[in-house]
Amino acid sequence: MEGIADMGGTEGWGPTHPPRADEAVFPEPWQGRAFALTRASIQLAGLNVDAFRHAIERLDPTAYLADGYFGRWLNAAELVLAESGILAPTAIQARARNLRGEQVEEPPVPEPTKPGYAPTAKGSLRTIDAAPAFAEGERVRAKNMSPTGHTRLPGYVRGHTGVVALIQPASVLPDTNAHFQGENPEYVYSVRFDSHELWGADAEPFALTIEMFESYLERTA
C-alpha cells in the first residue's frame, strides 16, 4: 500500500544519519522493553512478520514520524492486539489513565479473533517446482502498480527498468502472507537499477540493487 512507510527513495527528508559503531542496541531501556513487548504481541495475536509490517504501514502518518522506530513498534503492537481481540481498542488508554491516578472504568476483555495462521515450514524460504521466469543479465521492469494491501515493492522503482543481477531462492510472498491469503512462494531477484534511471540525469552516479519478488517484475518490450 502507498503511505508514509514507503519513504525510501523519496526526497525532502534531509540527510541520513548512519548509526555509530559503538551505538548500543537499545540506547534507552524502554526501547528494549518495547522490542520484547512487540515480539510477545505478535505471538499472542497469531500473526506473521508480514502482517506486523502491514500494521506499521497503517499507522497515523504523524505518529509514524514523531514516535520514532520503537514507538512505531509499540503503536503497531497495540493495533494488532486490538484487531485480534486480545485487548479492547481502548484498553491501553484506560490502563494508562489509571496508572496516572485517574479513576476510569477499563473495558472488558473481548473474545479473541485470531487468524487461523500456521506456516508450512520454519522461516520464509520455500522450495517450488517452477523454474525462474527471468534469467541473470536480463533486463526487467518493475511493474507500475498500486496495491491496496501490503507489498514490498518500493514505490520509487515502479515503472523503472533494471537488470537481474542474481536469482535468489523462492520465499513466502509478503503481499498475500500479510493478509493470510496463502504463502504463495516466488523466486526473489536481485535487480540492479542505475541511479539515473530512478532519479534522472542530475542524480549522483551509482547502482542500487533491490530484492524483488517475481510477480513485481515484467519483461521489457
C-alpha positions, 0 to 999 in steps of 0.5 A: 500500500502507498503511505508514509512507510514507503519513504525510501527513495523519496526526497525532502527528508534531509540527510541520513544519519548512519548509526555509530559503531559503538551505538548500543542496541537499545540506547534507552531501556524502554526501547528494549522493553518495547522490542520484547513487548512487540515480539510477545504481541505478535505471538499472542495475536497469531500473526506473521512478520508480514502482517506486523509490517502491514500494521506499521504501514497503517499507522497515523502518518504523524505518529509514524514520524514523531514516535520514532522506530520503537514507538512505531513498534509499540503503536503497531503492537497495540493495533494488532492486539486490538484487531485480534481481540486480545485487548479492547481498542481502548484498553491501553488508554484506560490502563494508562489513565489509571496508572496516572491516578485517574479513576476510569472504568477499563473495558472488558476483555473481548473474545479473541479473533485470531487468524487461523495462521500456521506456516508450512515450514520454519522461516520464509524460504520455500522450495517450488517446482517452477523454474525462474521466469527471468534469467541473470543479465536480463533486463526487467521492469518493475511493474507500475502498480498500486496495491491496496494491501501490503507489498514490498515493492518500493514505490520509487522503482515502479515503472523503472527498468533494471537488470537481474543481477542474481536469482535468489531462492523462492520465499513466502510472498509478503503481499498475500502472507500479510493478509493470510491469503496463502504463502504463495512462494516466488523466486526473489531477484536481485535487480540492479537499477542505475541511479539515473534511471530512478532519479534522472540525469542530475542524480549522483552516479551509482547502482542500487540493487533491490530484492524483488519478488517475481510477480513485481517484475515484467519483461521489457518490450 
